[in-house]
Amino acid sequence: MAPVIPTHGDGRRLCVGLLGGSFNPVHEGHVQLAWRALRQLGLDQVWFLVSPGNPLKPVAGMAPLAQRLAGVRARIHGVAGRRLVATDIESRIGTRYTVDTLARLKRLFPHVRFVWLMGADGLAQMNRWRRWRDIVHMVPFAVLPRPGYNPAALHGQIARRLARWRLPARRAGTLATCMPPAWVFLPAPQNAISATEIRASQAAHGRRRE
């Protein structure tokens, strides 16, 4: 049975990576990112925060939350034991914005050291996130490469403003213990697959069958 993250919180003492997203649908690139974060950051777990609805993404074409959550659970089953966890806790605690989710999770799990995980595309557009300045002072974060986004991310507004708090990749294993703001860019093999391309391919396949 898949582990459930309780909405009442608990006293667990872990280093946990948070990978938020719509996962519409989940794909191998997501799993590779989570697996690399486990190893390179020395994390105990990665939680896939399956969003009830990303405010920056259109509602049209978004699969139901239950379907997306089931898809993530099926994809990560057996990949790393119970170290990869799919959860709909954002829906259950009533948050949609990252800043609100982080604030609640830090209160619910006061002994957990959280690290926010994202691809370079996330860093490139982080200035659009609600209260992004608060976010970077709440938890350290790790950025993994994404084809087509790396230059914009590493030379963009957020990276420039936070340049003095960037750790060298060789110190990635200490990130979870760092006081924010702190962040690291993790060099890694790049996976160009995207959920948008998968949906387009599925739609085209469906039309060919009609």
C-alpha positions, 0 to 999 in steps of 0.5 A: 500500500502506498504511504500516505502523508498525514494532514495532521503532521508528525514528528518524523526526522528526515531530509525530504525533497519536494517535487511539485507539479501537475504530472499531466502525465508523469513521465520518466524525466520526473522519476529521473530527477527525483532519483538523482536528487535522492542520491546527489543531495543525500535525501531520505525521501522525495515527495511528488506533490501532485497539484490540484491545479497549477495556477500558471497552467490552463485548466483545459486538458488537465486530467482529474487529480485522482488520475494523475495521482494514480499515474505517479504512484504506478510510475514510481512503484518499486523504483526506490522502495518507499523513498519516492512518495506520491501525495495529494496533500496539497488538495487535502490541506487546501493549498495551491501556491508553493509558498502556502504549501511550504508554510503548512508543511513546515508547521506540520513536520517541524523536524523535517529538512525540506528541499524544493526540487525543480527543473531549470524551466522552473527557475527560469520562470520563478519570478512569476511565482507568488511571493517567490522572495519568501519561498527562497527564504523558507527552504533551500532548493535544487535545480536540475538541467532541462534542455532549452532552459538552462541558459535562461535559468542560470543567467536569469533574474532569480539566479542573478539575485541569488548568486551569492547563495549558490553552492558549488555542485560538489557541496550538493550533499550539504544542501539539506542542512543549509539555512536558506537562502541556499541553492545548487544547480546539479549537472546531470544527463538531460531528458528532453521529454515533456508532459506536453509532448506526451499529451500531443502524442496521445491525442494524435494516436487517438485520432489515428484510431478513429 
